[in-house]
Amino acid sequence: MIGSATAATTSGWEHFPHGADVGVRGWGATPEEAFEQAALALTAIATDAEVKSNISVEVRCDAPDIELLFVEWLNAIIYEMATRSMLFGRFAVRIDGSRLDGTLRGEPVDIAGHEPVCEPKGATYTSLRVAKEPDGTWSAACVVDV
């Protein structure tokens, strides 16, 4: 499944198959944008419905390299989804060296409105890759346990 992309197709997201799990990939002009797009792919595992951006949640992640930071980022979102019973539909990422500061915007899960189909359990190191592509865009991908 391929998600939304900007008019110039400089950013977007997609799912890729992986056994019983789901791969998520985001891309954009910067690592931050690729992380934000991958977060949208993560939300799309749970629901196809629109998620309102009524509530803001701040997260902070630290990791020794950008690939591990990506896994920490997705796992922070999964943690907030589970503990707050929320879905998130907008993301803002700031990366400074080994630290990521992120803002998640969303709303409480509404079973009737969101019709959740699957719950992400955790981001894994399987197919983990964060890199600048030959065309200059950044991509961030890994497999998520569902």
QUIWO-V27936 format. One record per residue. N is the residue number from 1. PHI is phi in whole degrees, 0 to 359 (NA if undefined). PSI is psi in radians with two decimals (999 if undefined). D_CENTER is the distance of its C-alpha to the mean C-alpha in Angstrom with 2 decimals. Layout:
# QUIWO-V27936
N_PHI_PSI_D_CENTER, N_PHI_PSI_D_CENTER
This chain:
# QUIWO-V27936
1_NA_2.28_14.56, 2_253_2.32_13.69, 3_271_-2.88_11.92, 4_290_2.73_13.27, 5_218_2.74_14.44, 6_287_2.96_16.65, 7_305_-0.67_20.39, 8_272_0.06_20.78, 9_54_0.67_17.83, 10_272_-0.25_16.66, 11_216_2.74_12.99, 12_171_-3.01_11.05, 13_211_2.88_8.93, 14_202_2.82_10.44, 15_258_2.59_10.90, 16_229_2.55_13.61, 17_290_2.55_16.16, 18_200_1.56_16.82, 19_50_-2.24_19.59, 20_273_-0.09_18.73, 21_259_-3.06_15.05, 22_229_2.30_12.20, 23_272_2.46_10.79, 24_239_2.45_7.50, 25_220_2.32_8.16, 26_236_2.65_7.51, 27_218_2.73_10.72, 28_184_-3.07_12.66, 29_287_-0.37_15.76, 30_225_2.85_14.50, 31_302_-0.68_12.19, 32_301_-0.79_10.81, 33_294_-0.68_10.25, 34_297_-0.71_8.65, 35_296_-0.75_6.05, 36_298_-0.76_5.81, 37_293_-0.68_5.99, 38_296_-0.60_3.55, 39_296_-0.64_1.43, 40_296_-0.69_4.95, 41_296_-0.65_5.53, 42_298_-0.82_4.59, 43_299_-0.67_6.87, 44_292_-0.25_9.10, 45_293_-0.66_9.95, 46_276_-0.65_11.64, 47_206_2.63_13.25, 48_264_-0.14_14.44, 49_284_2.75_15.96, 50_294_2.41_15.47, 51_246_2.08_13.95, 52_287_2.69_16.15, 53_254_0.94_15.29, 54_281_-0.54_18.29, 55_239_2.41_17.23, 56_252_2.34_15.69, 57_232_2.27_14.46, 58_263_2.42_14.53, 59_228_2.69_13.05, 60_224_2.35_14.40, 61_230_2.59_13.70, 62_227_2.46_16.30, 63_200_2.72_16.66, 64_288_-0.32_19.40, 65_212_2.96_17.48, 66_292_-0.57_14.39, 67_292_-0.78_13.27, 68_293_-0.55_13.76, 69_296_-0.65_12.07, 70_298_-0.81_8.77, 71_298_-0.75_9.45, 72_300_-0.73_10.61, 73_301_-0.92_7.64, 74_297_-0.69_5.52, 75_292_-0.54_9.07, 76_295_-0.71_9.79, 77_295_-0.80_7.46, 78_300_-0.73_9.07, 79_299_-0.83_12.30, 80_294_-0.64_12.35, 81_299_-0.79_11.74, 82_287_-0.81_14.57, 83_283_-0.48_16.93, 84_259_-0.07_16.87, 85_52_0.91_16.70, 86_234_2.81_14.25, 87_240_2.61_11.54, 88_238_2.42_9.52, 89_236_-0.10_9.66, 90_222_2.47_9.78, 91_221_2.51_8.30, 92_227_2.27_10.61, 93_236_2.40_10.56, 94_233_2.13_13.91, 95_248_2.26_14.67, 96_228_1.70_18.30, 97_65_-2.04_19.41, 98_263_0.16_18.03, 99_243_2.46_16.55, 100_238_2.26_13.34, 101_247_2.19_13.83, 102_230_2.64_11.12, 103_241_2.19_11.81, 104_253_2.30_10.14, 105_237_2.25_12.32, 106_193_-2.69_13.14, 107_209_2.82_16.01, 108_299_2.58_17.57, 109_297_2.30_17.21, 110_242_1.79_20.13, 111_307_-0.79_21.03, 112_292_-0.72_23.31, 113_279_-0.69_21.16, 114_271_-0.40_17.68, 115_43_1.04_19.26, 116_300_2.39_16.50, 117_250_-0.41_16.97, 118_204_2.55_14.95, 119_248_2.07_13.50, 120_295_2.32_10.81, 121_261_-0.64_12.97, 122_179_2.53_11.36, 123_281_2.50_9.62, 124_241_3.06_12.70, 125_272_-0.05_14.46, 126_293_2.27_15.38, 127_57_0.46_14.90, 128_289_2.20_13.16, 129_201_2.19_13.64, 130_232_2.09_12.84, 131_201_2.73_15.73, 132_274_2.17_17.56, 133_278_2.86_18.80, 134_303_-0.50_22.49, 135_277_0.02_21.93, 136_96_-0.20_20.52, 137_279_2.78_16.88, 138_259_2.53_14.14, 139_231_2.63_11.80, 140_220_2.19_9.24, 141_213_2.63_9.24, 142_192_3.03_10.03, 143_264_2.44_11.21, 144_247_2.25_10.10, 145_291_2.36_13.28, 146_234_999_13.98
